[in-house]
Amino acid sequence: MALTNPQEEILTRPSCCEYSGGRIFYGLKNTVYYSQVMEGENLDKLSFCYQLNDPTSEHVSDLLDTDGGTVQIDNATDIVQIKKFATGVLVYAKNGVWYLSGSEGGFTATNYSNTLVHEAGCVSPAGVVVVESAHYYWSNEGIYVISLNEFGTAQAQNILEGVMQTYYNDIPVASKAKVVGAYNRIKKQVEWHYPETAQDSATDYKYALDKGLMLDVRMGGLWPQTYNCTKVEGAGNFIASVVNTNVGTEDYDTVCITINTDSSYNYSIDIGTKTDETFQDFSANYTTAYIETGYETLDKPSNKKVVPYISTHFLQTEENWIADGSGGFILDNQSGCQMRAKWDWNNSDDNGRWSPAQQAYRFRRMYMPTGAGAFESGEQVITTKNKMLGRGEALSIRFEQEDNKDMQLLGYTATFSVKGRM
């Protein structure tokens, strides 16, 4: 019997691909195509997604471990990303994530499994970030981290639950679809950048990313970030992407790619390296940076509380005395932090429930320089004890950066005194 259509021609290009275990995995619609294993430096087999032996042969038709082939994921809707994970790959689709894995030796054509990890689909392929042995991705429901549990099973968990879920829900779906992410290995932070309002294809700033969401993978802390980007047709200075440079320095591990245009619509691409010591990278009127804690009730929201003192711990950033141009000397890279208490869920100071702001970053003693040179304070961490005014059932603490100054808060401790019966 002759085959009427021995070779099916597919005109659609794969949506994504990933190299893992000596072969390439391609994603197309709801099917994963995997190539034969590469031999030496010969790349030809990376395009062969079929078995080596003739399956119709009467003599040698066996399937080999190194063969190529396909895996159809029946319930998947449009595969958008594939990433290497453990003994196989994670397959990200619009309606879920699947783990295509093998045994301890890795994925083979004769021994693999395909399991559903989570039904929350991936909204942006560029938002998938690999952090060592874990994967992070954005869905409409939240930001999920995928890792192996103690039994070696891939599992997903929403990192926003009880933290910033409401904030995330307010991000438009169209903006989530344009998120771009990267991992800063030096700071152990994941950076995601997205547009506050997704632009259409008719504008020349459709790729402008003016909002950010940062994750500290060691502490689990999440915080938003805003960039005062210029988003006017014919103007520039907006973030277009963020990438991992694989250069292990504080300034160059992750960089922002910015696009600039002039009046004649000539475009140029620049690399933003986060080295501006005045913290005015993208605008003269930069948004004030701050850290604000959640409201603490000690699980006793009906009891009045006071916090006589709060101790703060900052990383010292000053390193040298430099000339100020008028015969004196000032410290370089200065830090500053205005701290205040916010009592009883008040969102403004109109009710008098916010304490006055006070400087929390202070040196223990005054230093009188004799000339330009290194600043030796003997301290690496600046710790201060601060009296906190006010009282109430719930307390939130706001740490606010001063203009043109650094602020690297390492932590704080608060001593509560609770009134009434516990």
Backbone hydrogen bonds, N-H to C=O, Kabsch-Sander energy under -0.5 kcal/mol:
donor,donor_aa,acceptor,acceptor_aa,energy
4,T,2,A,-0.5
10,I,8,E,-0.5
11,L,9,E,-0.6
15,S,27,G,-2.5
16,C,27,G,-1.0
18,E,25,F,-1.9
20,S,18,E,-0.5
20,S,23,R,-2.6
23,R,20,S,-1.4
25,F,18,E,-3.0
26,Y,33,Y,-3.8
27,G,16,C,-2.5
28,L,31,T,-2.5
31,T,28,L,-2.3
32,V,71,V,-3.0
33,Y,26,Y,-2.7
33,Y,31,T,-0.6
34,Y,32,V,-0.5
34,Y,69,G,-2.7
35,S,24,I,-2.4
36,Q,45,K,-1.2
36,Q,48,F,-1.3
37,V,66,T,-2.1
38,M,22,G,-2.9
39,E,42,N,-0.6
40,G,38,M,-0.6
42,N,39,E,-1.9
43,L,41,E,-0.6
46,L,43,L,-1.4
47,S,44,D,-1.7
48,F,45,K,-1.3
49,C,47,S,-1.0
50,Y,48,F,-0.7
57,S,54,D,-1.8
61,S,59,H,-0.5
67,D,64,L,-1.4
68,G,50,Y,-1.6
69,G,34,Y,-2.6
71,V,32,V,-2.6
73,I,30,N,-2.8
73,I,71,V,-0.6
74,D,72,Q,-0.9
76,A,73,I,-1.6
78,D,76,A,-0.5
79,I,29,K,-2.9
80,V,92,Y,-2.8
81,Q,92,Y,-1.7
83,K,90,L,-2.0
85,F,88,G,-2.6
88,G,85,F,-2.6
89,V,100,L,-2.5
90,L,83,K,-3.2
91,V,98,W,-3.5
92,Y,81,Q,-3.2
92,Y,90,L,-0.6
93,A,91,V,-0.6
93,A,96,G,-2.8
94,K,77,T,-1.7
94,K,78,D,-1.4
96,G,93,A,-1.0
97,V,118,H,-2.5
98,W,91,V,-2.5
99,Y,115,T,-3.2
100,L,89,V,-2.6
100,L,98,W,-0.7
101,S,99,Y,-0.8
101,S,113,S,-2.2
102,G,87,T,-0.5
103,S,106,G,-0.9
106,G,103,S,-2.0
107,F,87,T,-0.6
108,T,111,N,-1.2
109,A,65,D,-2.0
111,N,108,T,-0.6
113,S,101,S,-2.7
115,T,99,Y,-1.9
117,V,97,V,-3.1
118,H,97,V,-1.3
121,G,119,E,-0.6
122,C,93,A,-2.7
123,V,138,W,-2.3
124,S,138,W,-0.6
127,G,124,S,-1.1
128,V,125,P,-1.0
129,V,136,Y,-2.6
131,V,129,V,-0.6
131,V,134,A,-3.0
132,E,130,V,-0.6
134,A,131,V,-2.4
135,H,146,I,-2.1
136,Y,129,V,-2.6
137,Y,144,Y,-2.2
139,S,142,G,-2.5
144,Y,137,Y,-2.5
144,Y,142,G,-0.6
145,V,157,Q,-2.4
146,I,135,H,-2.9
147,S,155,Q,-2.0
149,N,153,T,-2.3
152,G,149,N,-2.0
155,Q,147,S,-2.6
157,Q,145,V,-1.7
159,I,143,I,-2.5
159,I,157,Q,-0.6
161,E,158,N,-0.8
163,V,160,L,-2.6
164,M,160,L,-0.9
165,Q,160,L,-1.0
168,Y,164,M,-2.3
169,N,165,Q,-2.4
170,D,166,T,-1.2
171,I,168,Y,-1.4
176,K,172,P,-2.1
177,A,173,V,-1.7
178,K,175,S,-1.3
179,V,176,K,-1.4
180,V,193,H,-2.5
181,G,126,A,-2.3
182,A,191,E,-2.0
184,N,182,A,-0.5
184,N,189,Q,-3.5
185,R,183,Y,-0.9
188,K,184,N,-1.2
189,Q,184,N,-1.7
190,V,215,L,-2.8
191,E,182,A,-3.0
192,W,213,L,-1.8
193,H,180,V,-2.8
194,Y,211,K,-2.3
203,T,200,D,-1.3
206,K,203,T,-0.9
208,A,205,Y,-1.8
209,L,239,I,-2.5
210,D,208,A,-0.6
211,K,194,Y,-2.2
212,G,225,Q,-3.0
213,L,192,W,-2.4
214,M,223,W,-3.0
215,L,190,V,-2.2
216,D,221,G,-2.7
217,V,188,K,-1.8
217,V,215,L,-0.8
218,R,188,K,-0.6
220,G,216,D,-2.6
223,W,214,M,-1.8
225,Q,212,G,-2.5
227,Y,210,D,-2.8
229,C,227,Y,-2.1
230,T,236,G,-0.5
230,T,237,N,-0.9
231,K,229,C,-0.8
235,A,232,V,-2.8
237,N,259,I,-1.2
238,F,259,I,-1.5
240,A,257,I,-3.5
241,S,257,I,-1.3
243,V,255,V,-2.1
245,T,243,V,-0.6
245,T,253,D,-2.7
246,N,253,D,-0.8
247,V,252,Y,-0.5
248,G,246,N,-0.6
249,T,247,V,-2.3
253,D,249,T,-1.0
255,V,243,V,-1.9
256,C,272,G,-2.2
257,I,241,S,-2.6
258,T,256,C,-0.6
258,T,270,D,-2.6
259,I,238,F,-2.2
260,N,268,S,-2.5
262,D,266,N,-0.7
265,Y,262,D,-2.2
267,Y,265,Y,-0.6
268,S,260,N,-2.0
270,D,258,T,-2.8
272,G,256,C,-4.1
272,G,270,D,-0.6
273,T,271,I,-0.6
277,E,275,T,-0.6
279,F,276,D,-1.5
286,Y,284,A,-0.8
291,I,399,F,-2.8
293,T,397,I,-2.4
296,E,395,L,-2.8
300,K,297,T,-2.0
303,N,300,K,-1.5
305,K,392,G,-2.1
306,V,417,S,-2.1
307,V,390,G,-0.5
310,I,386,N,-2.7
311,S,413,T,-2.4
312,T,384,T,-2.2
313,H,411,G,-2.3
314,F,382,I,-2.4
315,L,408,Q,-2.4
316,Q,380,Q,-2.5
321,W,373,G,-3.7
322,I,330,I,-3.2
324,D,328,G,-2.1
330,I,322,I,-2.9
332,D,320,N,-2.2
336,G,406,D,-2.1
338,Q,400,E,-2.7
339,M,337,C,-0.6
339,M,358,Q,-3.1
340,R,398,R,-1.8
342,K,396,S,-2.9
343,W,353,R,-2.4
344,D,394,A,-2.7
346,N,343,W,-1.3
352,G,349,D,-1.5
355,S,341,A,-2.5
358,Q,339,M,-2.1
360,A,337,C,-2.9
360,A,358,Q,-0.6
361,Y,337,C,-0.6
362,R,360,A,-0.9
373,G,321,W,-1.7
375,F,319,E,-3.5
376,E,374,A,-0.7
377,S,375,F,-0.7
382,I,314,F,-3.0
383,T,381,V,-0.7
384,T,312,T,-1.7
386,N,310,I,-2.4
386,N,384,T,-0.5
388,M,307,V,-0.5
388,M,308,P,-1.6
389,L,387,K,-0.5
392,G,305,K,-2.0
395,L,296,E,-1.7
396,S,342,K,-2.4
398,R,340,R,-2.4
399,F,291,I,-3.2
400,E,338,Q,-2.6
400,E,398,R,-0.5
401,Q,289,A,-2.9
402,E,336,G,-0.8
405,K,402,E,-1.8
406,D,334,Q,-2.8
409,L,407,M,-0.6
410,L,313,H,-2.9
411,G,313,H,-1.4
413,T,311,S,-2.5
415,T,309,Y,-1.5
416,F,414,A,-0.6
417,S,306,V,-2.4
419,K,304,K,-3.3
